[in-house]
């Protein structure tokens, strides 16, 4: 547990959640896209909140699982870069401590594994879970912990 406050991160590819228009619900959610814990350890950690195929505030690639996962990876890479800009430390995909992949449909597991195998993430650190994701029209969401290089 860190005694220092976390550094909240936003993703410039995405509208901050608290600025979502009412079409996404009567009350905007209150979360940041990620946070860096950089106080009490030699190697800071970046916590990536649920990351999905959303650009601006619009869901992208509805009905195309592979494109959704690739867009989610683009959002994740942008968030890791934001962590670098905020701290001066790099957070490479290869330094993933844990990644959870939430799949709406279990039938998408093989496609998810194939795409993530080529993304530079350590496969032994990835957990695949069947579950609902942030929006009804989306089929995959990522969240994880990344250690500074």
C-alpha positions as CSV (number, residue, x, y, z in Angstrom):
1,X,0.0,0.0,0.0
2,X,1.5,3.3,-1.1
3,X,1.4,6.3,1.3
4,X,1.8,8.7,-1.7
5,X,-1.2,9.7,-3.7
6,X,-1.7,8.1,-7.1
7,X,-1.2,10.1,-10.2
8,X,-4.5,9.9,-12.2
9,X,-4.2,9.4,-15.9
10,X,-6.5,10.1,-18.8
11,X,-6.3,8.9,-22.4
12,X,-6.2,11.6,-25.0
13,X,-8.0,9.2,-27.4
14,X,-11.0,9.0,-25.1
15,X,-13.4,11.5,-23.5
16,X,-12.9,11.6,-19.7
17,X,-15.6,9.5,-18.2
18,X,-17.0,12.4,-16.1
19,X,-17.6,14.3,-19.4
20,X,-19.6,11.6,-21.1
21,X,-22.9,12.8,-22.7
22,X,-26.2,11.7,-21.2
23,X,-26.7,9.1,-23.9
24,X,-24.4,6.8,-21.8
25,X,-26.6,7.2,-18.7
26,X,-28.3,9.7,-16.4
27,X,-25.1,10.2,-14.4
28,X,-21.6,10.3,-15.8
29,X,-19.3,7.7,-14.3
30,X,-16.5,9.0,-12.1
31,X,-13.2,7.2,-12.8
32,X,-9.9,7.9,-14.4
33,X,-8.5,5.7,-17.2
34,X,-5.6,4.7,-15.1
35,X,-3.3,5.7,-12.3
36,X,0.4,5.5,-11.4
37,X,1.5,4.5,-7.9
38,X,4.9,6.1,-7.6
39,X,5.7,6.7,-4.0
40,X,7.2,4.0,-1.9
41,X,8.7,1.6,-4.4
42,X,11.7,1.6,-6.7
43,X,9.5,0.5,-9.6
44,X,6.3,2.4,-10.0
45,X,3.2,0.6,-11.2
46,X,0.6,1.8,-13.6
47,X,-2.9,0.5,-13.0
48,X,-5.0,0.5,-16.2
49,X,-8.7,0.7,-15.6
50,X,-11.2,-1.1,-17.8
51,X,-10.0,-0.4,-21.3
52,X,-12.3,-1.0,-24.2
53,X,-12.9,-0.2,-27.9
54,X,-14.0,3.4,-27.3
55,X,-12.7,6.5,-29.1
56,X,-13.9,9.8,-27.9
57,X,-17.0,8.5,-26.2
58,X,-18.2,6.3,-29.1
59,X,-18.0,2.5,-29.1
60,X,-16.0,1.3,-32.1
61,X,-16.1,-1.8,-34.2
62,X,-19.4,-3.1,-32.8
63,X,-19.8,-6.8,-33.9
64,X,-16.1,-7.2,-34.8
65,X,-14.3,-8.8,-31.8
66,X,-10.8,-8.7,-33.3
67,X,-11.1,-5.0,-34.2
68,X,-12.4,-4.3,-30.8
69,X,-9.5,-6.0,-29.1
70,X,-7.0,-4.2,-31.4
71,X,-8.6,-0.8,-30.6
72,X,-8.5,-1.7,-26.9
73,X,-4.8,-2.5,-27.2
74,X,-4.2,0.9,-29.0
75,X,-6.0,2.6,-26.0
76,X,-3.9,0.6,-23.6
77,X,-0.6,1.6,-25.4
78,X,-1.7,5.3,-25.3
79,X,-2.4,5.0,-21.6
80,X,1.0,3.5,-21.0
81,X,2.5,6.4,-22.9
82,X,0.6,8.9,-20.7
83,X,2.2,7.2,-17.7
84,X,5.6,7.8,-19.2
85,X,4.7,11.4,-19.9
86,X,3.5,11.9,-16.3
87,X,6.5,10.2,-14.6
88,X,9.4,10.0,-17.0
89,X,9.3,6.2,-16.6
90,X,8.4,3.8,-19.3
91,X,5.7,1.2,-18.9
92,X,6.2,-1.3,-21.7
93,X,3.6,-4.0,-22.5
94,X,6.3,-6.6,-21.8
95,X,6.4,-5.4,-18.2
96,X,2.8,-6.4,-17.6
97,X,2.5,-7.8,-14.1
98,X,-1.1,-8.9,-14.6
99,X,-3.7,-8.5,-17.3
100,X,-7.4,-9.4,-17.1
101,X,-9.3,-9.9,-20.3
102,X,-13.0,-9.8,-19.9
103,X,-14.9,-11.6,-22.7
104,X,-18.6,-11.3,-23.2
105,X,-18.7,-14.5,-25.3
106,X,-16.5,-17.5,-24.4
107,X,-16.3,-18.4,-28.1
108,X,-14.0,-15.4,-28.5
109,X,-11.3,-16.9,-26.3
110,X,-9.2,-18.4,-29.1
111,X,-9.2,-15.1,-31.1
112,X,-8.3,-13.2,-28.0
113,X,-5.4,-15.5,-27.2
114,X,-4.1,-15.3,-30.8
115,X,-4.2,-11.5,-31.0
116,X,-2.6,-11.0,-27.6
117,X,0.1,-13.6,-28.4
118,X,1.4,-11.1,-31.0
119,X,1.0,-8.0,-28.9
120,X,4.2,-8.3,-26.8
121,X,2.4,-9.2,-23.5
122,X,3.7,-12.1,-21.4
123,X,1.1,-14.8,-21.9
124,X,1.6,-16.3,-18.4
125,X,0.4,-13.0,-16.9
126,X,-2.9,-12.9,-18.8
127,X,-6.2,-14.2,-17.2
128,X,-9.2,-14.6,-19.4
129,X,-12.6,-14.2,-17.7
130,X,-16.1,-14.5,-18.9
131,X,-18.1,-11.5,-17.9
132,X,-20.0,-8.4,-18.8
133,X,-18.0,-5.5,-20.1
134,X,-18.5,-1.7,-19.7
135,X,-21.0,-1.4,-22.6
136,X,-23.7,-3.7,-23.9
137,X,-22.5,-3.3,-27.5
138,X,-18.9,-4.2,-26.7
139,X,-17.4,-7.7,-26.4
140,X,-14.0,-7.3,-24.7
141,X,-12.4,-5.1,-22.0
142,X,-8.9,-5.1,-20.6
143,X,-7.5,-4.1,-17.2
144,X,-4.0,-4.6,-15.8
145,X,-1.0,-3.7,-13.8
146,X,2.3,-2.6,-15.5
147,X,5.7,-2.2,-13.8
148,X,8.0,0.7,-14.9
149,X,11.1,-0.4,-16.8
